[in-house]
């Protein structure tokens, strides 16, 4: 299973690709490790962000995007641009997107500590949060078990529209 760990910071999406086969982890080379949006009010820039991110996921055959959740309010709350970028990623139809809380990541890292020091991965320091998010997701036994057994897709039924009366 190949995942893309994402940290949304300001107007940037910092990413790290990580795959797991059996008990072996692999960090594939990636042509782009950060995506930025200069003007989030410009529809064309937001579409370009979404399309270029989607193209990268398609080219590298990524199974899932895992985003580290940011607080909605408080001192360290995420900004509006980050939430717009998060929404653009969640709207991608080609891949499933999951959001992990920092607490979930810490709990998983306690259960399954990283086997090597981050500095030995060869990644840039600003990719550390994206890497640990992807690692925590792939280290969860429920995830790898679910990937091995392809779950049948449930057809979505259209909910009744309360405005059409």
C-alpha positions as CSV (number, residue, x, y, z in Angstrom):
1,X,0.0,0.0,0.0
2,X,1.3,3.4,-0.9
3,X,0.2,6.5,1.0
4,X,0.9,10.2,0.7
5,X,1.4,11.9,4.1
6,X,0.5,15.6,4.1
7,X,1.1,18.5,6.5
8,X,-0.7,21.6,5.7
9,X,1.3,24.6,6.9
10,X,0.2,28.1,6.0
11,X,-0.4,28.1,2.3
12,X,1.7,25.0,1.6
13,X,1.1,21.3,1.5
14,X,4.2,19.4,2.5
15,X,4.2,15.8,1.4
16,X,6.0,12.5,1.8
17,X,5.3,9.3,-0.1
18,X,5.6,6.1,1.8
19,X,4.8,2.5,0.9
20,X,4.6,-0.7,2.9
21,X,4.9,-4.2,1.6
22,X,4.8,-6.9,4.3
23,X,6.9,-5.5,7.0
24,X,9.1,-3.4,4.8
25,X,8.7,0.3,4.3
26,X,9.9,2.2,1.2
27,X,10.3,5.9,0.6
28,X,10.0,6.4,-3.2
29,X,11.6,9.4,-4.9
30,X,9.0,12.1,-5.7
31,X,9.3,14.8,-8.2
32,X,7.6,17.4,-6.0
33,X,7.6,17.5,-2.2
34,X,5.6,20.7,-1.6
35,X,2.6,22.4,-3.2
36,X,1.8,26.0,-2.5
37,X,-1.1,28.4,-3.2
38,X,-0.3,32.1,-3.5
39,X,-3.8,33.4,-3.7
40,X,-6.5,31.1,-2.2
41,X,-9.3,33.5,-3.4
42,X,-8.3,32.8,-7.1
43,X,-10.4,29.9,-8.3
44,X,-7.8,29.0,-11.0
45,X,-5.0,28.7,-8.5
46,X,-7.1,26.4,-6.2
47,X,-8.1,24.3,-9.3
48,X,-4.4,24.1,-10.4
49,X,-3.4,23.0,-6.8
50,X,-6.1,20.3,-6.8
51,X,-5.3,19.1,-10.3
52,X,-1.5,19.0,-9.9
53,X,-1.8,17.2,-6.6
54,X,-4.2,14.7,-8.2
55,X,-1.9,14.2,-11.1
56,X,1.0,13.4,-8.8
57,X,-1.1,10.9,-6.9
58,X,-2.1,9.2,-10.2
59,X,1.4,9.1,-11.6
60,X,2.8,7.5,-8.4
61,X,-0.2,5.2,-8.0
62,X,-1.0,6.4,-4.4
63,X,-3.7,4.4,-2.6
64,X,-4.6,6.9,0.1
65,X,-3.8,10.5,1.3
66,X,-3.3,10.9,5.0
67,X,-3.5,14.5,6.3
68,X,-2.4,15.5,9.8
69,X,-5.3,17.4,11.4
70,X,-4.8,20.9,12.6
71,X,-6.7,22.6,15.5
72,X,-9.8,24.4,14.3
73,X,-9.5,27.1,17.0
74,X,-7.0,28.3,19.6
75,X,-3.5,29.6,19.6
76,X,-2.2,27.0,17.0
77,X,-5.3,26.9,14.8
78,X,-5.0,26.3,11.1
79,X,-5.6,29.2,8.8
80,X,-8.4,29.6,6.2
81,X,-6.1,28.8,3.3
82,X,-5.1,25.5,4.9
83,X,-8.7,24.5,5.3
84,X,-9.4,25.4,1.7
85,X,-6.5,23.2,0.6
86,X,-7.7,20.4,2.8
87,X,-11.2,20.6,1.3
88,X,-9.7,20.6,-2.2
89,X,-7.8,17.4,-1.3
90,X,-10.8,15.8,0.2
91,X,-12.8,16.5,-3.0
92,X,-10.4,14.4,-5.1
93,X,-12.4,11.6,-6.5
94,X,-9.5,9.4,-7.5
95,X,-8.2,8.6,-4.0
96,X,-9.4,8.2,-0.5
97,X,-8.4,10.9,2.0
98,X,-8.1,10.3,5.7
99,X,-7.4,12.8,8.5
100,X,-5.4,11.7,11.5
101,X,-5.3,13.7,14.7
102,X,-2.0,14.4,16.4
103,X,-3.2,12.2,19.3
104,X,-3.9,9.2,17.0
105,X,-0.4,9.7,15.5
106,X,1.3,9.8,18.9
107,X,-0.6,6.7,20.1
108,X,0.4,4.7,17.0
109,X,4.0,5.8,17.3
110,X,4.0,4.6,20.9
111,X,2.7,1.2,19.8
112,X,5.0,1.0,16.7
113,X,8.1,3.3,17.1
114,X,10.0,4.2,14.0
115,X,12.8,1.7,13.3
116,X,15.2,4.4,12.2
117,X,16.0,8.0,13.0
118,X,14.3,10.5,10.7
119,X,17.6,12.0,9.7
120,X,18.6,8.7,8.1
121,X,15.6,8.6,5.7
122,X,17.2,11.1,3.3
123,X,14.1,13.4,3.4
124,X,14.2,17.1,4.0
125,X,13.6,18.2,7.6
126,X,10.4,20.0,6.7
127,X,8.9,16.7,5.6
128,X,9.2,15.1,9.0
129,X,5.6,15.7,10.1
130,X,4.3,14.3,6.7
131,X,6.5,11.3,7.1
132,X,5.5,10.5,10.6
133,X,1.8,10.9,9.6
134,X,2.2,8.4,6.8
135,X,4.3,6.1,9.0
136,X,1.7,6.1,11.8
137,X,-1.1,5.3,9.3
138,X,0.8,2.4,7.7
139,X,1.9,1.1,11.1
140,X,-1.7,0.5,12.2
141,X,-2.5,-3.2,11.8
142,X,-6.1,-2.4,11.0
143,X,-4.9,-0.5,7.9
144,X,-2.7,-3.2,6.5
145,X,-5.3,-5.9,7.3
146,X,-7.9,-3.9,5.4
147,X,-5.6,-3.4,2.4
148,X,-4.9,-7.1,2.2
149,X,-8.6,-7.9,2.1
150,X,-10.3,-5.8,-0.6
151,X,-13.5,-4.6,1.0
152,X,-16.5,-4.6,-1.3
153,X,-17.6,-1.1,-2.2
154,X,-21.0,-0.1,-0.9
155,X,-23.1,1.7,-3.5
156,X,-24.1,5.1,-2.3
157,X,-27.8,6.0,-2.4
158,X,-28.8,9.5,-3.0
159,X,-30.3,11.1,0.0
160,X,-33.7,12.8,-0.4
161,X,-33.3,16.5,-1.1
162,X,-35.4,18.5,1.5
163,X,-35.6,21.4,-0.9
164,X,-37.5,19.5,-3.5
165,X,-41.0,19.4,-2.0
